[in-house]
Amino acid sequence: MEGSRASWVNTTHDWHGTVDADHLRHIRRTPGDFAPGGPGHLVLEVVAYAADEAASRGGGRCVITLHADGSVSVRDDGRGTDTRTDEHGRVVKKPVMATKDLRFFDLSETQRLPDGHPRRGMSVVAALSEWLIHTNRRINGTWTQRYEYGVPVTGLEPGETDGTTGTCVRFLPDRALRPGWSLTTDDLARWSEHWPDLTVLLDDRRDRVDRAGP
């Protein structure tokens, strides 16, 4: 979609914003409220978006990779994050990482994730991660952007398209959240009951040398 950004309708996020610093600080002040149980909840926040895509398309899949450096990536085969060109010719990605999801904040009732806790959105993951890299593959292009504690530290960096679509979110949870955390195939089986349209696979690389890095 192209045209004036002022004409773009807000659905899940406010197109007029880029970084909501107050929102990110609010999350970081009380991490236990937004990541109950640690990184496992953050993974669920990301997988929930893949599940949304799968439900809208009649099925989909995502792969959760546990990396040797302690980071986690979630890669799906959806349409990719909405990315548009504004009236000035600038490429604009929906601000899913650095602003609040309008569906889940400031409401008394919200969706529940498979762990029983409220869904709050991707900004929780970004705000509580030392770094996060969002790779977004759309039919009209591919872009990557890096965040540190929710704040973008690069612009949208274009990449080569390969005919596929989807997103990959790789993040390193804050050190205070990481001790004692694990993820098993039994967890994934429970998630499948919650999200029947989504096939979730686990790739555990924690015992391998991970050369990709952040």
C-alpha positions in Angstrom: 0.0 0.0 0.0 1.2 3.5 -0.8 0.1 7.0 -0.2 -0.1 9.4 2.7 0.7 7.9 6.1 -2.1 10.0 7.6 -4.6 7.9 5.6 -3.3 4.6 6.9 -5.8 2.9 9.3 -4.5 1.8 12.6 -5.4 -1.8 13.4 -2.9 -3.5 15.6 -0.4 -0.6 15.9 -0.3 3.2 15.4 1.3 4.0 12.0 2.0 7.5 13.2 4.5 6.4 15.8 8.0 4.8 15.5 9.3 4.5 19.1 7.2 4.8 22.2 9.9 5.3 24.8 7.5 5.6 27.7 5.9 2.3 26.8 9.2 0.5 26.5 10.4 1.9 29.9 7.1 0.8 31.5 7.7 -2.8 30.4 11.4 -2.8 31.6 10.4 -1.4 35.0 8.4 -4.5 35.9 9.7 -7.4 33.7 8.1 -10.0 35.9 4.7 -8.6 35.0 5.3 -8.9 31.2 7.5 -12.0 31.1 6.1 -14.3 33.8 8.1 -17.5 33.7 11.0 -15.9 31.8 12.0 -16.3 28.1 9.3 -19.0 27.5 6.6 -16.3 27.7 8.5 -14.1 25.3 8.7 -17.0 22.8 4.9 -17.4 23.1 4.4 -13.7 22.4 6.3 -14.1 19.1 4.7 -17.4 18.2 1.2 -15.8 18.7 1.8 -13.7 15.6 2.7 -16.7 13.6 -0.5 -18.3 14.9 -2.5 -15.3 13.8 -1.1 -15.7 10.3 -1.7 -19.4 10.2 -5.4 -18.9 11.3 -6.0 -16.3 8.6 -4.5 -18.5 5.9 -5.9 -21.9 6.9 -2.6 -23.2 8.2 1.1 -22.4 8.7 4.3 -23.4 10.4 7.1 -21.9 12.4 10.4 -23.1 13.6 11.8 -22.1 17.1 15.6 -22.3 17.2 17.5 -22.3 20.5 21.0 -20.9 19.7 24.2 -21.6 21.5 24.6 -17.9 22.5 21.4 -18.0 24.5 19.3 -16.3 21.9 16.1 -17.7 20.4 14.7 -17.3 16.9 11.2 -17.8 15.6 10.8 -18.1 11.9 7.4 -18.4 10.2 6.0 -18.7 6.7 3.3 -16.0 6.9 3.0 -12.9 4.8 5.6 -10.9 6.7 5.0 -7.7 8.7 3.0 -5.0 6.9 5.5 -2.7 5.1 4.5 0.2 3.0 5.8 3.2 1.0 4.7 6.6 2.2 4.0 9.8 0.2 7.7 10.7 0.4 8.9 7.4 -1.1 10.1 6.1 2.3 9.7 2.5 3.2 7.8 2.2 6.5 7.3 -1.0 8.5 4.4 -1.3 10.9 6.0 -0.4 14.3 5.4 -3.7 16.0 8.5 -3.8 18.1 8.8 -0.3 19.6 5.1 0.6 20.1 2.3 -1.1 21.9 -0.1 -3.5 20.3 -3.4 -1.6 20.5 -5.4 -4.8 21.0 -3.6 -5.9 24.2 -2.6 -2.9 26.2 -4.9 -0.7 28.4 -7.7 -3.3 28.2 -9.2 -5.2 31.2 -9.6 -8.4 29.2 -7.3 -9.7 26.6 -6.2 -12.9 24.9 -4.4 -15.6 27.0 -1.4 -17.4 25.8 -0.9 -21.1 26.3 0.9 -20.4 29.6 -2.3 -18.8 30.9 -0.9 -15.3 31.0 -2.2 -12.3 29.1 -0.9 -11.6 25.6 0.7 -8.2 25.4 2.5 -8.1 22.0 5.9 -8.0 20.3 7.0 -4.9 22.1 7.3 -6.9 25.3 9.8 -9.2 23.6 11.8 -6.3 22.2 11.8 -4.2 25.4 13.1 -7.2 27.5 15.8 -8.3 25.1 19.4 -7.2 25.0 19.1 -7.3 21.2 16.5 -8.3 18.7 16.8 -8.7 15.0 13.6 -8.7 12.9 13.9 -10.0 9.3 10.8 -9.4 7.3 10.2 -11.0 3.9 7.3 -9.6 1.9 6.3 -10.2 -1.7 7.5 -6.6 -2.4 10.9 -6.8 -0.6 13.0 -8.0 2.3 14.3 -5.9 5.2 16.2 -6.5 8.4 16.2 -4.2 11.5 18.1 -4.5 14.8 16.8 -3.3 18.2 18.4 -3.0 21.6 16.0 -3.1 24.5 13.2 -2.2 22.1 14.9 0.8 20.5 15.9 0.5 16.8 19.6 1.0 16.4 19.6 0.5 12.6 17.2 1.5 9.9 15.4 -0.9 7.6 18.2 -2.6 5.8 17.1 -4.1 2.5 18.0 -7.7 1.5 17.7 -10.0 -1.4 14.2 -11.6 -2.0 14.0 -15.3 -2.6 10.4 -15.7 -3.5 9.3 -16.6 0.0 7.5 -14.6 2.7 7.5 -14.6 6.4 9.3 -13.2 9.4 12.2 -14.3 11.6 12.5 -12.7 15.0 15.8 -13.5 16.8 16.3 -12.1 20.3 18.6 -12.5 23.3 16.5 -12.2 26.5 17.8 -9.9 29.2 20.4 -11.8 31.3 18.2 -11.6 34.4 15.4 -13.6 32.7 17.6 -16.4 31.3 18.7 -18.6 34.2 17.0 -22.0 34.5 14.9 -21.6 31.3 14.2 -24.5 28.9 11.9 -25.5 26.1 10.8 -29.0 25.2 8.8 -30.8 22.6 6.1 -31.4 25.3 5.7 -27.6 25.5 5.1 -27.5 21.8 2.5 -30.2 21.9 0.5 -28.2 24.5 0.8 -25.1 22.3 -0.6 -27.0 19.3 -3.8 -27.6 21.3 -4.0 -23.8 21.7 -3.2 -23.0 18.1 -4.5 -25.9 16.0 -3.7 -24.1 12.6 0.0 -23.7 13.4 2.6 -26.4 13.2 5.5 -25.6 15.6 8.9 -27.2 15.3 11.9 -27.1 17.6 15.5 -26.9 16.5 17.8 -27.0 19.6 21.3 -25.9 18.6 22.6 -25.0 22.1 25.2 -27.7 22.0 26.6 -26.5 18.7 28.9 -23.7 17.7 26.7 -20.9 16.4 28.6 -18.8 14.0 25.7 -16.5 13.0 25.9 -14.3 16.0 23.8 -11.2 16.5 
